[in-house]
Structures are given as C-alpha cells and as structure tokens.
Amino acid sequence: MESASDPTGRPPIRVLIVDDDALVRAGLTMMLAAADDLRVVADVADGAEVVPAVNRHRPDVVLMDIRMPRLDGLAATELLRARRDPPEIIILTTFDTDDHILRAMRAGASGFLLKHTPPPDIIRAIRQVAAGEPMLSPAVLRRMMSYVAGTGVDPRRERARELLGRLSEGERAVAALVGRGRTNGEIGKELSLSVATVKAYVSRLLTKLELNNRVQIALLVHDAGERDGEATGTP
C-alpha cells in the first residue's frame, strides 16, 4: 500500500480510504500509488472502522464515502472532527444532492468530490486539503449558494449574522473572501496582505467563530446571506 518516497524529501501525505466497495478501495489505492508524495496507509469498509484506523495509522487525509452499512460517512466525519487533532476529510461519493453537500460541510469535511472526478483532480484535492486549503470547487460553491438562497427564513441565518457581527471589519473582509472560495494567496493579493497574515486571520476566525475549518467559515458566510457582498476595507 506504500508509494515511492517523495523526491523532495518531505514526508508523504498519509491517506486513509473509507468505502464499502472493495473495488473502489483497490482502484483508489492503485491510483494514489502513482503520486510520489502520497501514501495510502490503510483502507476500511465502514464508517464504524474509521476511528480505530485513524488511531492506528494517523492519516493526514481521509477519503470518505457517504453510504456505508453500519455508520455512514457523514456521521464518521462528525466523530473525527470532534477529535483534538483531526485529519482532513474529503467526501468522495456518487451522491451529490444539496442535502449531502451541506451536511458534509457542516460536519467538517474539507472537500466534496464525486467518484467520477478525474484522478489528477482527486490527487490535487488531497494535496490541497493537506496543505490547509479547502477543496471548494466552483460547482459546489454554486450549489451551496443556490440552496441557501432558496431556503427563505432560516434560524441559521440569524445565528450566522450574530456570529459574524462579532468580527472586526478586517476579519469580515477575510471571511467574505473565504466564503467565495479564495485561497490564502488570492485573499492576500486582494487585501494587500502577506500569506502569513492571512493564515493568522483565518486561525483567529476559527477561534472566534468556534469552527473546525475554512469550509465551515464559508458556509457561515453563505448562511448569513453575505455571499454576494464585496469584501471591503483592508485589515
């Protein structure tokens, strides 16, 4: 299950595959073995096996299916994200309903991919979330925006607006750009900040808003109905 060492000398990104289909697990393992900087450390067939596997193998990224016989991937994601030092999680599934996407994001997943996603894009997503950047594809962002826009009055909206109201103008500017799927580098260019400063702002947002990752910041921004607002001002 181990891939060749990364020629840069950096430790490989450790990946755990969770899927109840043995052929899917085998296919993903073979596909990821082609990337020198990735290593599949284990694969399991059910969400109920995820926590023991994470304890044993300490993956950096978990590729998680949704539909599994005993414990589904969304519930397993919630269990992992409640840990003190959780791995990053990418939902990899055949189901792309609005409900599945939003439940995955709320549970703390850092990305959402369909199983027919081209292999290079899956590999790119793993690298991206391992580096602390969420995998928010334009298609997923559009689905999130459309869903929130069509929900009408939602108690989550008032709660989201109350939470965002605690932020400074600069913090809100960064949050708004996170909500539009911008990377740290893109946020830095737009607000004339260094990447290190943007990372510090994002860390502060996670602490203030009591969230697990950037995807949940984006979802909070969309819940608040600020998805179309422009990020103004410089922190």
Salt bridges, closest charged atoms under 4 A:
GLU2 OE1 - ARG39 NE 3.68
ASP6 OD2 - ARG10 NE 3.80
ASP19 OD2 - LYS115 NZ 2.66
ASP37 OD2 - ARG127 NE 2.76
ASP43 OD1 - ARG25 NE 2.94
ASP46 OD2 - ARG70 NE 3.71
GLU49 OE2 - ARG70 NH2 3.76
ASP65 OD1 - LYS115 NZ 3.55
GLU88 OE1 - ARG81 NH1 3.83
ASP96 OD2 - ARG143 NH1 3.64
ASP98 OD1 - ARG143 NE 2.77
ASP121 OD1 - ARG124 NH1 2.43
GLU133 OE1 - ARG214 NH2 3.54
GLU158 OE2 - ARG161 NH1 3.97
GLU162 OE1 - ARG159 NH1 2.89
GLU162 OE2 - ARG166 NE 3.20
GLU171 OE2 - ARG204 NH1 3.46
GLU171 OE1 - LYS208 NZ 2.95
GLU190 OE1 - ARG182 NE 3.75
ASP223 OD2 - ARG106 NH1 2.95
GLU226 OE2 - ARG172 NH2 2.38
GLU230 OE1 - ARG180 NH1 3.73
